[in-house]
Amino acid sequence: MGTPTLELTVLDLLESWSELFNAHEFDRLALLYAQHATLHGTSSPLLYQGREHIRSYFKGQASVEFLSSEITCVADATAIAVGYYIFRVPEGEQVKEVDARFTFVVELGGGGPQIAHHHSSLAPL
């Protein structure tokens, strides 16, 4: 698969991730992760390993908006997406905005693209 096609595939995956997260469809969101995937989330010190464990991380009513991303193809079927997103977390009648940065390692397989690793951390001030 050529690099431009892989980049578009990764962008489509990020869009799907955002849509599912914002719809709070966490069971479907977890399916975007490979069975062997790992996740270092923004709001937990744990390393989540495997799709089912990753599924347990997602909860709540937050929404996300991707602000920027850069995609680097590191092999024919592997790419890394890095960038910034903002989470909006309802807190009573207020909405707290949390700026964060992300890294997604995406692998293409027979069943389509899947997230092999996802790291998210608070953006430095």
SVG drawing of the C-alpha trace seen along z (x, -y; Angstrom):
<svg xmlns="http://www.w3.org/2000/svg" viewBox="-26 -27 36 38">
<polyline fill="none" stroke="black" stroke-width="0.4" points="0.0,0.0 1.4,-3.4 2.1,-6.1 -0.6,-8.5 -3.2,-5.8 -1.9,-4.7 -2.1,-8.3 -5.7,-8.6 -6.5,-5.3 -5.0,-6.6 -6.9,-9.9 -10.2,-7.9 -9.4,-5.8 -8.8,-8.9 -12.1,-10.3 -13.9,-7.1 -12.2,-7.1 -13.4,-10.7 -17.0,-9.9 -17.3,-6.8 -15.8,-8.5 -18.1,-11.5 -21.1,-9.1 -20.0,-7.3 -20.0,-4.0 -17.2,-2.6 -17.8,1.1 -17.4,0.1 -14.5,-2.2 -12.6,0.7 -13.0,2.7 -10.7,0.1 -7.9,1.5 -6.0,4.7 -6.4,7.6 -2.7,7.1 -3.0,3.3 -1.7,1.2 -3.0,-2.2 -1.5,-4.7 -4.5,-7.0 -4.6,-10.6 -6.6,-10.0 -5.0,-6.8 -1.5,-5.7 -2.2,-2.2 -0.9,-0.6 -4.0,1.1 -3.1,4.2 -5.4,6.0 -8.7,4.9 -10.9,5.9 -8.7,4.1 -8.7,1.0 -12.5,1.1 -12.6,0.8 -10.7,-2.6 -13.4,-4.4 -16.4,-5.8 -18.1,-9.1 -19.6,-11.8 -16.5,-13.7 -16.1,-14.7 -13.0,-15.1 -11.8,-17.3 -8.6,-16.7 -6.7,-19.9 -3.7,-18.8 -2.0,-15.6 1.1,-14.5 1.3,-11.0 4.5,-9.2 4.6,-5.9 7.2,-3.7 6.6,-0.6 4.3,0.5 1.5,1.4 2.4,-0.7 2.0,-4.4 2.4,-6.7 0.0,-9.6 0.9,-12.3 -0.7,-15.5 -3.0,-17.4 -6.6,-17.0 -8.9,-18.6 -11.3,-16.8 -14.4,-18.6 -15.5,-17.1 -18.9,-18.0 -18.6,-18.9 -22.1,-19.9 -23.1,-22.9 -19.6,-23.7 -17.4,-22.1 -13.7,-21.6 -11.4,-21.6 -8.3,-19.4 -5.6,-19.9 -3.7,-16.7 -1.3,-15.2 -1.5,-11.8 0.4,-9.1 -1.4,-6.3 0.5,-3.4 -1.7,-2.0 -1.3,1.3 -3.0,2.5 -4.1,6.1 -6.5,8.4 -9.4,6.9 -8.4,3.3 -6.5,0.7 -6.3,1.2 -4.6,-0.7 -1.6,1.2 -0.7,-1.4 -2.2,-4.7 -0.5,-7.1 -2.2,-10.2 -0.9,-12.7 -1.7,-16.2 -0.2,-18.9 2.5,-20.8 1.7,-24.3"/>
</svg>
